[in-house]
Structure formats: structure tokens, C-alpha cells
Amino acid sequence: MNDAWRLAPWADVLYACDGRWWDAKKPPSRANAPSLWVSQDEPACHRLGLAYVPSLNVAGLCRDPWVVHQGSNSGFQAMNLAYHFGATRILLLGFDMQKTGGKNHWFGDHPPGLQVPSPFAKFIQHFNVIAADLANNGVEVTNCSTETALRCFPRSTIAQALPLEQS
């Protein structure tokens, strides 16, 4: 899915922790693209013109604005980055945290070279911790994923969660 960023054309930021993902997905031209970020592959930021934020394998929300916590997945890290950017409301899309339709991700399986195990139970444990941390810091998170095993955030549809001018 080389145009993954077109799913939410109104997004200000796109994030993937892995430079290999950016290599495979071909970042959009900077002229019409949101801010593009990576954390676990500093050479990718130089190679592909991405912004870089270091990450630590520590539980919960990182409050240091120059670092994100890993949470074992890029969705967790993107939420931590959104917190640093001052987000007070986060909508989750595609956070299945389970095999859906026999696929590891809502969009299907990654192509060869990008496939890594998805320890969903471990991901969910990390989200349970950051859910409380974000709520305690005034950030409202709504899970708008169509199918999901993630239960720590209130559920909604994207149409219900977005103002009419953006849906």
C-alpha cells in the first residue's frame, strides 16, 4: 500500500518507527506531505529526509519531549509523539491488535522484508498503561478501528468522531 498516507489526507504527521517501512512505502514528496517521522532508525532520517525522535524501551507515556517510549509498536509511539505535539484528542484507526480476516494488520500482511511477529497481547498491555497516562494528562483517545481487541479506549466510528467538515 504505497499511498498509506492518503487514508487520512488531513493528517499533520505520519510516523513509522522503522526506516525499512519508509523505504518500502516511498515517502510522498515533501511539497505536499505532512511531517514524516521515524524513531528506531536514525540513518533513515538522513537517507529519506525524515524527522527523528529517539525512543526508549520503557513502559507508559514518555513526558520528555525529545524522546518517545516504544510500547513494542509504532502506533503506541505515534501516540506518544502526538502527546509531545500537544494533542488533546487522538483518534485510532486500524488498531486491530488481533488477526482480522486471517491477516496480521487491518491492511493485510506486510510484504517480505517487513514481516515481524505481532505480539498482540504484549501490545495491549502497553496500551493499557499509556491509556491511563494519557487520560491523566488530559488527552482524550477514541478507538475508531472497525475491528479491535483493544478495549482500554472508548469506541466510536470515524464518522461520529470527526466534525462534519473533516469526515
N, C-alpha and C positions, 0 to 999 in steps of 0.2 A: 504494500500500500504506500506508494511513493508520495502521495499527497495527503498524508495523515493530518497535516496542519490545516487542511480545508474543512475538517469536521467542525471546527469552531473558528471561523474566519475572523470573529470579533476578538479572539484571544490576544492578549498583550504579550504573553510569554509562552514559549514552547520549551519543554525540558525533557531530556533523556540523560540518565546517569552514564550511559555507555557510548563512547565515541564510535564504536562499531555500528551502533544503531544509526547514528547520524551518517556514517559512511554509506550504509546500505540504503537509507531513505533519501539521500541527496537533499540537504537543506535548501529551502527556497532562496531566491536571490534576496539580498539584504534590502533592496529597494522597496519591496512590497511585503516583507516578512515581519512578524513580531520579533521580539528579542529572543534569541536562541541560547539555551544554557546547557551545560554539562557539568558533572561533578567528579566522576571517578576516572576521568581520562583527560588529564591536563594537556597532553600533546594534541588532543583533538581540537582544543580551543584554538591553538595556533594553526593547525592544519586546515580547519574548516571555518575559522572566524567566529567561533562561539565564545560566549561569556563563560567564565569558570568560577565555581564556588567549591571550596574543599568540603569533604564530608568525613564524618566520624561514625564508627560503628558503636553508637551509644543509644540507649533507649530514650524514647519520648521526644518532645519538641526541643530543638536547639534554639536558645534565645540569643546566642552570639550571632550578630547579623552578617558575619563573614564566613559562617560555616552552616552546613545542614547535617542533620543526623540521617543515617542511611535507612533504617527500618526494613532492610533487606529488599527494597523495591523502589523503583523510580517514582511511582505515584505518591508514596509516603514522602520522598524527598521533595517532590514538586509542591506538596502541601506545606512543608517547612519553608521552602523558598517563598511561596505566596505569603506566608506569615511575615517573613522578613520584608517583603514589599509593601506591607501594610494592609493586606487583605483582611476584611472583616466578614466576608462571606465567600465560601468556596462551594462550588457545585462539582460533584464527582460524576464522571461519565466513563463507562467501561471498567468499573472496578468490580468485576465479577467475583474474584477471589475463589474461583471454582472452575472446573471444566464445564463449559457451556456448549451443548451440541457436540460433545466429543473433542472440543478444541481447548487449548490452554489459555487462550485470550479471547476477548469478545470479537476481535477482528480475525481470529484464526491463529494458526501456529506461525511462529517466526520461521523464516527461511533458514536453510543450513548455514551455519556460521554464527547465527544469532540465538540459537536454541540453548536455553539453560533451564534447569529444573525450576519449577514454580512451587515452592513450599507454602501453599496457601494458608495452612494452619499457623505457620510462623508469621506470615504477612499479617493475618488477622490479629494475632497477639500484639504486634507492633501498633496496628491501627487502634486497638482498644486503649493503649496508653496515650497516643497522641490525641485521640478524641477528647479525653478528659483535659489534657494540657491546653488544647486549642479553645475548648469551651471556657476554661478558667482564665484565658487571655482574651475573651470577648470575640472569638471567631466562630461564626455560625457555619457549620458544614452540613450539606444536604447531599445524600447519595441519590443521584438521578439515573443510576445504572439500571438497565432493563431487567437483567437477572443478576443477582448478587447473593453471596454468602456473608457479606459484611453487614453486621447488624448494629454497630456502635454509633451509627449516624442516622438521623431521621431520613425517611424515604420520600421521594416525590418524582414526578415526571419532569423532564426538562421544560416542557411547555408550561407547566404550572409554576415552575421555579423562576423562569425568566420573565422579565417585564415584556409586555406585548411588542414593543419596538425592537426587541432583540430576538424574539422567537421566530 
